[in-house]
């Protein structure tokens, strides 16, 4: 039996690792394709002008002093453009997986069952408030401080009962390094000491080790105070103690936070009241479990870890800041997930029949994991959406000469209209107000490009989004298109956010010298047309217009299949609706690209016409007027 138990434990550990990696890749596998964004931009720009000595000895990056994290960034930036992004994003994911693995080992070392340890590890991977900490490179300090704290606790638990100084040295090393990753690491020593005291009891060796650990954290804080430019501690969060306390409790009761968000959104119930009620219910459950099992140490470890870990954020940050920065929950997440794994297993033990016990565990675990994975997938959709758009920006910028590409309605952030959690801002911000697209391109290793906002073609795709650049009117938009070799429009197409090449304007172009395909009354002419299959059923249709001046008209573009049925329609002004014919100027050569998804039987026929309030403008091909003034300008496909 002992041998079977040993084999079972080994295979369970292996299964835990596989579950951890699988869940992490399912929720965060997209991070490898993301560019540097948000605070990556100013941080990476700052690092480019700093040496190794300045990272550790000052000046500090604003009021932050995170030399260990900055060292990792600078090492990553030694790689080529593109590789540095993938490696640093991958490092975040690896640290997150390691944190989940260490949670399992902390649970095992503190006497919890293998099943409970496995559950805690899985809950850690899908802890919902880390939805930006993992995909965003400069959120690494939160993950790294959590990683070092977990290592310190594991080493401390081993040092508390082992002979020799190896584990003692490792414990103090991790405690000393944690504040160098992030400011929250200053409580690492206290968390380690609390874990020893709660789970192993108090004796001389553990008291001495815990005191040394707290002393190391105090020494790290003292070191920060003498580093040039690092600044001192701020306690602005004390003024928002009610909101910050509720935010902290919001994460503690996170399995109930999704129903709380639903009640707030649907019925307008006060979120603080609901969080308070959920916390009271959790405490009642914990009290009942203590009464039934006479076991409290696992609860004390979870609550103690959570409380100590939330002190730095709750004491220093205002509620408005932590509302938009749920990543500050990274350090508290091990305590919360270990607590809930204990709650689930302990509740199941109240059921006598094994199959009923299994049903209870399956139902509770399935509900929590299901809602967390669904939330992370939902947030990942935003990151992937913006990642595709900005990846396209980088592809275009890397292939064009400097300044040749112009982007319209490029989103700076995207958010879902309906939130899941009441106290969490659920959005992805790519370019913050204090940065710009030029810095984004430079940090990501490509030539700078321009971006503007053009409100006549802003579309609502069911999400909230912000746009990059200054607003243009009709004439300014035409000038912008004339100043760039290619114009790219970000818009909703096929129920997703895409970045399309919509053409360009060559002002004062020389005459083509040949006969146009189509001539319209008023002076507009079609010089050429072509079709290119982008992928699947999506086609990019290019119409080359020559203008002799403004035309009072609107444009329609139809596509018919081999049977003459209308299978595609893209009416409206040129360049994705941005350059109508009534602002064309003499000499303009308008390269108009239309994007359509076509079904039906090829070959397809592209038909174009102009019309105004009086009807369709007469259209001529080789001197003959087109029937119904609808001109078939090309046949294309399959």
C-alpha angles and dihedrals in degrees: 000000000000090000092048090049090051092050090047091053092048094050091044090054090050091047090050091054091049092048091048094050093043094051092045093052092045092053102032109017091114093069093088091069097049122108125222107283145162111009090000085081102061093033095052090044090052091049093053090069098041131087127216092261092054091052092059102028103034174234092168123226097260104303094331125101111189105143096161093054091043089053091055090049093049092049090051092050090059087076123085121276109281094020090066091055094049094046096048093045088048090050090059091052093047092050090049091053091047090051090054090049092050091050087059091052093047089053092049094046091051092056101263120143122263091247092053091048091051091050092049090053093051092047089050092056093054098036097144101216091067092068091117100028093071101042095043116076098208090054086071091101089069093050093042094050089050090049093051092045091052090049090050091052093047091048091044093052089052093043091052092068105021129090122235132038102270096095091039091055092047092049094052092044092055092044090052094048097047095077089050089063099047140344091251087067090079088084092052092099092050092050091050092048092047092050091053094045096046100042103032104025128233124305135145097268095048093043090052093047093047091049091050090050093052088046090054090053091050090049090052090052090050090050090053091054092061097044110107112253097359095111130205134283119290124213100189091131092070089077089059095043095136095052093040092050090052091048089052091050089046089066093042091059094037096140086062094040095087093057087045090054090049093052092047093048099041103035104019095238114166110266096212090055093050093048090050091050092048091050091050089051091050092050090050090052091048091049091050092050091050089051093049100041103025086223121124110149096091089051092048091050093051096044093042093050091047094048096048093043093053094051097085095051097038093048099043108032130065119239091249090059098047090045087065095035109055088158087087084079091071095097093046095047097085091056093046095048093046089050093052094045087055092048092052095047093043092050091050090054090062087069113082103202114076095219091051089048090053090050091052093050093045093050095047096041093044092051095049096041092043096053092043095049090046090052093048090049089050092051091042088058089063093048093046091048094053091038091058092048095048092041086058089050090055092047092052094043093049092052099044133070116259113290095002096115125069125192127205126201094358106178118237093190141002128204136175115251092226117052126213098206125045099219101036127087102225105203142108116231116196104173116026123211092256093058135051144207092266090059090045091055094044095050090048092050104250137110116278121260136191129250131192139172121240110187099193089071100037107129131200111225099174095275135094112242141167125218133225124234141017123310121257133201125219097278093042090051091054090050091048090053091049092052095056131062091221134020122206124196124202110211146135114279129162089002095301140085112262139170113229132187102233099179135254144251125248103200119209091009119179116253113270092231095222133091114275121242092232134010122199128201107261096044106280115132138182110227099180144344135201140174130215127185108230098186135321110337094342115111132185110213117195122202117189110210129189117201129202091186142309118332123202097225150096127233134232126191120192133179122204128189129227091281093052095252119144105248102161139027131184108168125171141067123330124272095037094314096311104105114046120192093250091070096046115119134210110276096023116141106199117198102198118191118193123192120211138164106223130200128174132066119318148253094080128205122216114215124189134184144162126223142170137180091295094053138265119343114243111262126199134197115193089341095308121111115242118242109264086356089276111132125205101214101177148351119226143169167049 
